Amino acid sequence: MEEKNDRKVLLSVKDLEVKFRVRGRILTAIRGISLDIYENESIAIVGESGSGKSVFTKTFAGMLDSNGFISNGSIVFNDDEIADTSVSKGWLANPIIRNIHKSLNRYSKAEPGSETYKEILNLKSERKMKATLSDEQDQEFTSRLDELRFQRTEAFNLRQTFDSKTEKDKIKATSAQIDAFDKEIKELEKKKKETIAEHKKALRSDTAYNNEYNTKLAALKSKYSSETTGEISQELSDRNLLAAKEVYLSVGRFNILKRLRAIHKLKKSFKKAIRLGEDISNDEVRENVYGNELLRVRFEDETDDKLHGTCVLNLAKMNHPADWSQIRGSKIATVFQDPMTSLNPIITIGKQITSIILKHQNCSEAEARERALKLMHQVGIPNAENRFDDYPFQYSGGMRQRIVIAIALSCQPKILICDEPTTALDVTIQAQILQLLKDLQREYNYTIVFITHDLGVVANVADRVAVLYAGQVIELGSIEEVFYDPRHPYTWALLSSLPQLAQKGVKLYSITGTPPSLYNKITGDAFAPRNPYCMKVDTLVEPPMFKVTETHYAKTWLLDPRAPKIEKPELINNIHEKLIEAFNI
């Protein structure tokens, strides 16, 4: 889906899915986003409020709220400095590597029997399903119970808002609703248990099926035993030795107890993968074996006293604060919307900048002060020496935002996430801040990821634009392609809503309806209910990402060769001159 060029991919997002637990329900905020972000580029993430812009970028810096989690996908950060990993070969290294190698060789004897093993698992799964509930039945009971529990929670929360003196009738009525929900939940749970009991009883009495099951299982076990008694090849043993060294490299930063626990978990994971016939020499398979617990380190080379490798910095799998401390601030920094919430009101400006420099860079307090003053000059703070010991309330809004930018750049990050940093500022100051970000990008060579709903801001800062809707990228392209040749009806609607394109005496265009609920599974195109060009297929099947050019993609059935030819709205035809006049592009 990405453009092919010689630029280095700095951040590679693949099939990312982010969910939140909200009052007993699961909300899917990001739905399968894949996007490559390049070194030294400026990319804008645009869309309405609630489209997933901020959630998407918070995953880069490990800043998801406590009830949020990444349920699928990867975010690989390509930073050679942090990825480079060396682990000393202490007296324990070689015995541990030999032990892992020996275990992997033992597991590999099962590879020839993987198909038979899967047949055994399927046969047991089929029997288990007969003794419990089918997937459809289980899903039906779970969905109904989840909905009832949610409605009960909502009713309980509503009851808490009523005044016990003046709204007794409402409290009584809501309490009755809660009791009714409790009764229905209890009855449904009882019905579920009774259904499972009936299935178990029916299975026990089905003699023909049980005899057939036992015969099949015995035959498969005998076949599996004969398939897994041979010795493994030297090629597989060499592969396993390499995997064993990678395991030791990947756990080398832990203390001995944690290291042994991690090795035990990885051995179990390798055993499962090998028994299922997965090729652990395949890079993607090996990455999956490490799961969500560990960052994999690829083996590169070794000396007599050291193993050397490259860590796969999958930010979606980072769980340890020590790992994030190497990334957040020093490699990926964020400029937030409101500078007053980003700055500590009781600490001086100079102290706030120098504390970050001292934390992430090896320097003295005098050097940190010197660097802080240089940054203050660079972001346009007049008379920086005299204002170094001022407090945030002594600065104007625009100046505070400049300080936030200075703090973000204090460790020279590779990615600067700008989360609507000009929203709280007036128009004149907005232009100054945007110009400052562009000027500093030329000096520091960082990548800008700009979150905004303001297409005017996009026109001034971006090289590329990713349009988000309902947690998905629905159009991606260069600034010229998205502004002058948009292909998705949602992008058409966003452009048509620009006040700068409005004509005197004509009502300003607005997008009808509201975005879909992300609690529910979305069928078809998420924009279909609001799309004036909606076709029947939009309500049934999710569109793929169609390729318009090497750099331009859009997720709409209108690009299918079989679709009727639809022209973009007249309002956004020939808007080049208007955009130049409105945004000074």
C-alpha positions in Angstrom: 0.0 0.0 0.0 3.0 2.2 0.3 5.0 4.2 -2.2 8.2 2.6 -3.5 11.3 4.9 -3.2 14.7 5.0 -1.6 13.6 6.8 1.6 14.1 4.9 4.8 10.9 3.6 6.5 11.2 5.0 10.0 8.0 3.6 11.4 6.1 0.7 9.9 2.6 0.0 11.1 0.9 -3.2 10.0 -2.6 -4.4 10.6 -2.9 -2.3 13.8 -6.0 -2.9 15.9 -6.5 -1.0 19.2 -9.4 -1.6 21.6 -10.7 0.0 24.8 -12.6 -1.6 27.7 -15.5 0.9 28.4 -18.1 0.1 31.1 -18.0 -3.6 30.5 -17.9 -3.4 26.7 -15.2 -3.4 24.1 -14.7 -0.5 21.7 -12.5 -0.9 18.7 -10.9 2.5 18.1 -8.3 1.4 15.4 -9.4 -1.2 12.8 -6.5 -2.7 10.9 -4.4 0.3 9.9 -1.3 -0.3 7.8 1.0 2.7 7.1 4.7 3.4 6.6 6.1 6.7 7.8 9.3 7.8 6.2 12.4 9.6 7.5 12.4 13.4 7.4 8.8 13.6 5.9 5.8 15.5 7.2 2.6 13.4 7.2 -0.7 14.7 8.3 -3.4 12.4 10.0 -6.8 14.0 9.4 -10.4 13.2 10.1 -13.4 14.2 12.3 -13.3 14.0 16.1 -13.5 10.4 17.1 -11.9 9.1 13.9 -9.0 7.6 15.8 -6.2 10.2 15.0 -4.9 10.7 18.5 -5.3 7.0 19.6 -3.4 6.0 16.5 -0.4 8.2 17.3 -0.5 7.5 21.1 0.4 3.9 20.2 3.8 5.1 18.9 4.8 6.6 22.3 3.1 4.0 24.6 0.6 6.6 25.8 -2.6 4.7 25.5 -5.0 5.1 28.4 -5.0 2.3 31.0 -8.2 0.8 29.6 -6.7 0.7 26.1 -4.7 -2.2 24.5 -3.3 -3.2 21.2 -5.1 -6.4 20.2 -3.4 -7.0 16.9 -0.7 -5.8 14.6 2.8 -4.4 14.8 4.5 -1.0 15.0 8.2 -1.5 14.0 10.5 1.4 14.8 13.7 1.3 12.7 16.3 3.0 14.9 19.8 1.5 14.4 21.1 3.1 17.6 18.6 1.5 20.0 18.2 -1.7 17.9 21.9 -2.6 18.2 22.2 -5.2 21.0 25.2 -7.0 22.5 25.0 -9.5 25.3 28.1 -10.7 27.2 28.9 -14.4 27.2 29.2 -15.0 30.9 29.9 -18.4 32.4 26.2 -19.3 32.2 25.7 -18.3 28.5 27.0 -21.4 26.7 25.3 -24.0 29.0 22.0 -22.1 28.7 22.3 -21.9 24.9 23.2 -25.6 24.7 20.1 -26.4 26.8 17.8 -24.3 24.6 19.4 -25.9 21.4 18.9 -29.4 22.9 15.2 -28.6 23.6 14.6 -27.2 20.1 16.2 -30.3 18.6 13.9 -32.5 20.6 10.8 -30.5 19.6 11.9 -30.7 15.9 11.4 -34.4 15.9 7.7 -33.7 15.9 7.8 -31.7 12.6 7.2 -34.6 10.2 4.0 -35.4 12.2 2.5 -31.9 12.2 -0.4 -32.7 9.9 -1.4 -35.7 12.0 -1.0 -33.6 15.2 -3.4 -31.0 13.8 -5.9 -33.8 12.9 -5.7 -35.0 16.6 -6.4 -31.5 17.8 -9.3 -31.0 15.4 -10.8 -34.3 16.5 -10.5 -33.4 20.2 -11.9 -29.9 19.5 -14.9 -31.4 17.7 -15.7 -33.6 20.7 -15.2 -30.7 23.2 -17.6 -28.6 21.1 -20.2 -31.4 21.3 -19.8 -31.4 25.1 -20.2 -27.7 25.5 -21.5 -25.1 23.0 -20.9 -24.5 19.4 -19.0 -21.3 18.5 -22.3 -19.7 17.3 -24.2 -20.7 20.5 -21.4 -19.4 22.7 -21.2 -16.1 20.8 -25.0 -15.7 21.0 -25.0 -16.2 24.8 -22.0 -14.0 25.4 -23.3 -11.2 23.2 -26.7 -11.2 25.0 -25.1 -11.3 28.5 -22.7 -8.5 27.6 -25.6 -6.4 26.4 -27.7 -7.0 29.5 -24.8 -6.2 31.8 -24.1 -3.0 30.0 -27.7 -1.9 30.2 -27.8 -2.8 33.9 -24.6 -0.7 34.4 -26.2 2.2 32.5 -29.3 2.0 34.6 -27.3 1.9 37.8 -25.2 4.9 36.8 -28.4 6.8 35.9 -29.9 6.0 39.4 -26.9 7.5 41.0 -27.7 10.9 39.4 -31.1 11.2 40.9 -31.8 13.3 44.0 -32.9 11.0 46.9 -35.3 13.7 48.2 -37.0 15.0 45.1 -36.7 12.1 42.6 -37.9 9.1 44.6 -40.2 8.0 41.8 -37.4 7.9 39.3 -35.1 6.0 41.8 -37.9 3.5 42.3 -38.5 3.0 38.6 -34.8 2.6 37.8 -34.3 0.2 40.7 -37.1 -1.9 39.2 -35.3 -1.9 35.8 -32.1 -3.0 37.5 -33.9 -5.8 39.3 -35.4 -6.9 35.9 -32.0 -6.9 34.3 -30.6 -9.0 37.2 -33.4 -11.5 36.8 -32.9 -11.8 33.0 -29.1 -12.1 33.4 -29.6 -14.9 36.0 -32.1 -16.7 33.8 -29.8 -16.5 30.8 -26.8 -17.8 32.8 -29.0 -20.7 34.0 -30.1 -21.5 30.5 -26.5 -21.5 29.3 -25.5 -24.0 32.0 -28.6 -26.2 31.3 -27.7 -26.2 27.5 -24.2 -27.3 28.3 -25.4 -30.0 30.6 -27.8 -31.3 27.9 -25.0 -31.5 25.4 -22.8 -33.4 27.8 -25.5 -35.9 28.6 -26.3 -36.4 24.9 -22.6 -37.0 24.2 -22.2 -39.6 27.0 -25.2 -41.5 25.7 -24.0 -41.5 22.0 -22.2 -44.8 22.0 -21.7 -45.0 18.3 -20.0 -41.6 18.2 -17.8 -42.4 21.2 -16.6 -45.7 19.7 -15.9 -44.0 16.4 -14.0 -41.2 18.2 -11.9 -43.6 20.3 -11.0 -45.6 17.2 -10.0 -42.6 15.2 -8.0 -41.1 18.0 -6.1 -44.3 18.6 -5.2 -44.6 14.9 -4.0 -41.0 14.7 -1.9 -41.3 17.9 -0.3 -44.5 16.5 0.4 -42.7 13.2 1.8 -39.7 15.0 4.1 -41.8 17.1 5.6 -43.5 14.0 6.1 -40.2 12.3 8.0 -38.6 15.2 10.6 -41.2 16.1 13.3 -40.3 13.6 16.3 -38.0 14.0 16.5 -34.5 12.7 18.8 -33.3 9.9 21.9 -31.2 10.5 20.2 -28.4 8.7 17.4 -28.3 11.3 20.0 -28.5 14.1 21.9 -25.5 12.7 18.6 -23.6 12.4 17.8 -24.4 16.0 21.2 -23.3 17.2 20.7 -19.9 15.6 17.2 -19.7 17.2 18.8 -20.6 20.6 21.3 -17.8 20.3 18.5 -15.4 19.4 16.6 -16.5 22.5 19.6 -15.7 24.7 20.2 -12.4 23.0 16.5 -11.5 23.5 16.5 -12.2 27.2 20.1 -11.0 27.9 19.0 -7.6 29.4 17.0 -9.3 32.2 18.3 -10.5 35.6 19.0 -14.2 35.9 15.6 -15.2 37.4 13.6 -13.2 34.9 15.9 -14.5 32.1 15.2 -18.1 33.0 11.4 -17.5 33.2 11.4 -15.8 29.8 13.4 -18.7 28.3 10.9 -21.2 29.8 8.0 -19.3 28.1 9.8 -19.1 24.8 10.7 -22.8 24.8 7.0 -23.6 25.2 6.1 -21.2 22.4 8.7 -22.7 20.1 7.4 -26.2 21.0 3.8 -25.3 20.1 4.9 -23.6 16.8 7.0 -26.6 15.7 4.4 -29.2 16.6 1.9 -27.3 14.4 4.3 -27.4 11.5 5.2 -23.7 11.4 8.6 -23.0 9.8 10.5 -21.2 12.6 13.2 -20.3 10.1 10.7 -17.9 8.6 11.2 -14.4 10.0 7.5 -13.6 10.5 6.8 -16.9 12.2 9.8 -16.4 14.5 8.5 -13.0 15.4 5.1 -14.4 16.3 6.8 -17.0 18.5 8.0 -14.2 20.7 4.4 -13.1 21.2 3.5 -10.0 23.2 6.0 -10.7 26.0 9.4 -10.1 24.5 11.2 -8.1 21.8 13.0 -10.4 19.5 16.7 -9.8 18.8 17.9 -11.1 15.4 21.4 -12.8 15.7 24.0 -11.0 13.6 27.4 -12.3 14.7 29.5 -13.3 17.8 32.9 -13.3 19.3 34.4 -15.5 22.0 33.0 -13.2 24.7 29.9 -11.5 23.1 26.7 -12.2 21.1 25.6 -9.4 18.8 22.2 -8.8 17.2 19.6 -6.3 16.1 16.5 -5.8 18.2 13.1 -5.8 16.3 11.7 -2.7 18.0 8.0 -3.6 17.8 6.4 -0.8 19.8 3.1 -2.8 19.9 4.8 -5.4 22.1 6.7 -3.0 24.5 5.4 -3.6 28.1 8.4 -2.6 30.2 8.8 1.0 31.4 12.6 0.7 30.9 12.1 0.0 27.2 9.8 3.0 26.8 12.3 5.3 28.5 14.7 4.7 25.6 12.0 5.6 23.1 9.6 8.2 24.6 11.1 11.7 24.6 14.5 10.7 23.2 13.3 9.1 20.0 9.6 9.9 19.7 8.3 13.2 21.3 4.9 14.8 21.4 3.7 18.4 21.2 0.2 18.5 22.7 -2.8 20.7 22.0 -2.8 22.8 25.2 0.6 24.0 26.5 -0.7 24.7 30.0 -1.5 21.1 30.5 1.9 20.1 29.1 3.9 22.4 31.4 4.2 22.2 35.2 2.9 25.5 36.6 5.1 25.4 39.7 8.5 24.7 38.0 10.5 27.3 36.1 10.7 27.1 32.3 14.4 26.6 32.4 14.2 23.8 34.9 11.6 21.9 32.8 13.8 22.0 29.8 17.1 21.1 31.5 15.5 18.2 33.5 14.6 16.5 30.2 18.1 17.1 28.8 19.7 15.7 32.0 17.5 12.6 32.0 18.2 11.6 28.4 21.6 13.0 27.6 25.0 12.5 29.3 25.9 16.1 30.3 26.4 18.4 33.3 23.9 20.9 34.6 26.0 23.8 33.1 25.9 22.0 29.7 22.2 21.3 30.0 21.5 25.0 30.8 23.5 26.0 27.7 21.6 23.7 25.5 18.3 24.8 27.0 19.1 28.5 26.3 20.1 27.6 22.7 16.8 25.8 22.2 14.9 28.8 23.6 16.6 31.1 21.1 15.9 28.6 18.3 12.1 28.5 19.1 12.0 32.3 19.1 11.9 33.2 22.9 13.2 36.8 23.1 15.7 37.6 25.9 16.0 33.9 26.8 18.6 34.4 29.5 16.4 36.7 31.5 13.3 34.5 30.9 15.0 31.2 31.8 13.8 31.3 35.4 10.2 32.5 34.7 7.2 30.4 35.4 4.7 29.2 32.7 2.0 31.8 33.7 4.5 34.6 32.9 4.5 33.5 29.2 1.8 34.1 26.6 0.0 31.1 25.0 2.1 31.2 21.8 5.3 31.4 23.9 4.3 28.5 26.1 3.7 26.4 23.0 7.2 27.4 21.8 8.6 26.1 25.1 6.7 22.8 24.7 8.3 22.5 21.2 11.7 23.2 22.8 11.2 20.5 25.4 10.1 18.0 22.7 13.2 18.8 20.6 15.6 18.8 23.6 16.7 15.3 22.9 16.6 15.6 19.1 13.9 13.0 18.5 13.5 11.2 15.2 9.7 11.6 15.2 7.8 14.6 16.4 4.0 14.0 17.0 2.1 17.2 16.8 -1.4 16.7 18.3 -3.3 19.7 17.1 -0.6 22.0 18.6 -2.2 25.2 17.1 -5.9 24.7 18.1 -5.7 26.7 21.3 -3.9 29.6 19.6 -5.1 32.5 17.6 -4.7 32.6 13.8 -1.6 34.8 13.7 0.3 32.7 16.3 -0.9 29.5 14.5 1.0 30.6 11.4 4.1 31.4 13.4 4.1 28.0 15.1 3.6 26.1 11.9 6.5 28.0 10.3 8.6 27.3 13.3 8.0 23.6 13.1 9.0 23.6 9.4 12.1 25.6 10.0 13.2 23.4 12.8 12.6 20.3 10.8 15.1 21.5 8.2 17.7 21.9 11.0 17.0 18.8 13.1 15.8 16.4 10.3 12.9 14.9 12.3 9.8 13.4 10.9 6.5 15.3 11.7 3.3 13.4 12.3 0.7 16.1 12.4 -2.8 15.3 13.8 -5.5 17.8 12.8 -9.0 18.2 11.5 -8.0 21.6 9.9 -7.2 21.0 6.3 -5.7 24.5 6.1 -3.0 23.4 8.6 -2.5 20.2 6.4 -1.9 22.3 3.3 0.8 24.3 5.1 2.8 21.5 6.8 2.3 18.1 5.0 4.1 16.2 2.3 1.5 13.3 2.6 -1.9 13.0 4.0 -3.7 10.0 5.6 -7.4 10.4 6.0 -8.9 8.5 8.9 -12.5 7.5 9.3 -13.9 5.1 12.0 -10.4 3.9 12.9 -9.3 3.1 9.3 -7.1 4.9 6.7 -9.6 5.5 3.9 -7.3 7.6 1.7 -3.6 8.1 1.5 -1.6 10.2 -0.9 0.6 13.2 -1.4 -0.8 16.7 -0.5 -1.4 17.5 -4.1 -3.2 14.2 -4.8 -5.5 14.4 -1.8 -6.4 18.1 -2.3 -6.6 18.2 -6.1 -7.5 14.6 -7.0 -9.4 13.1 -4.0 -11.1 9.8 -4.6 -13.0 8.9 -1.5 -16.4 10.4 -0.9 -15.4 11.2 2.7 -12.4 13.2 1.5 -14.8 15.0 -0.9 -17.0 15.8 2.1 -14.1 17.1 4.2 -12.9 19.4 1.4 -16.4 20.6 0.7 -16.7 21.6 4.3 -13.8 24.1 4.1 -15.2 27.5 5.0 -12.6 29.1 2.7 -14.4 27.4 -0.3 -17.9 28.8 0.7 -19.6 31.3 -1.6 -21.5 34.3 -0.4 -25.1 33.6 0.2 -24.7 29.8 0.0 -25.1 27.6 3.0 -21.8 26.1 4.2 -21.6 22.3 3.4 -21.8 19.9 6.3 -21.5 16.1 6.4 -24.9 14.6 7.4 -25.3 12.0 10.0 -22.8 10.8 12.6 -19.8 8.3 12.6 -20.7 4.7 13.4 -20.6 3.2 16.8 -17.3 1.5 17.3 -18.8 -0.8 19.9 -20.4 -2.8 17.2 -19.0 -4.8 14.3 -19.1 -2.7 11.1 -20.4 -4.4 8.0 -19.4 -3.0 4.6 -18.0 0.5 4.2 -18.2 2.4 7.5 -19.0 5.7 5.7 -21.9 4.1 3.8 -24.8 5.5 5.9 -23.5 9.1 5.4 -22.3 8.6 1.8 -24.6 10.3 -0.8 -23.0 8.0 -3.5 -23.6 4.8 -1.5 -24.1 1.6 -3.5 -25.6 -1.7 -2.3 -22.1 -3.3 -2.1 -21.1 -0.5 0.3 -23.6 -1.9 2.9 -22.5 -5.5 2.5 -18.7 -5.8 1.8 -15.8 -3.7 3.2 -13.9 -2.2 0.2 -10.2 -3.0 -0.3 -7.6 -0.3 -0.6 -7.5 0.6 -4.3 -4.3 1.9 -5.9 -4.8 5.1 -7.9 -1.1 5.9 -8.5 2.2 4.7 -7.0 1.7 7.1 -4.1 -2.1 7.4 -3.9 -4.6 4.9 -2.5 -8.3 5.1 -1.6 -10.6 2.6 0.2 -13.9 3.0 -1.8 -15.9 0.7 -4.1 -16.2 3.7 -6.5 -12.7 2.8 -7.7 -13.8 -0.7 -8.7 -13.8 -1.0 -12.6 -17.4 -2.2 -12.3 -18.7 0.8 -10.4 -20.6 3.6 -12.1 -18.5 6.7 -13.0 -19.1 9.3 -10.3 -17.5 12.8 -10.5 -16.4 14.6 -7.4 -18.7 17.5 -6.3 -18.7 20.7 -8.3 -17.7 22.7 -5.2 -14.2 21.1 -5.1 -13.6 21.1 -8.8 -10.8 23.5 -9.8 -10.1 24.5 -6.2 -6.4 25.1 -6.8 -6.6 28.9 -7.0 -8.9 29.0 -4.0 -6.5 27.0 -1.9 -3.6 29.1 -2.9 -5.5 32.2 -1.9 -6.9 30.7 1.3 -3.9 28.9 2.6 -1.0 30.6 0.8 0.3 27.2 -0.4 
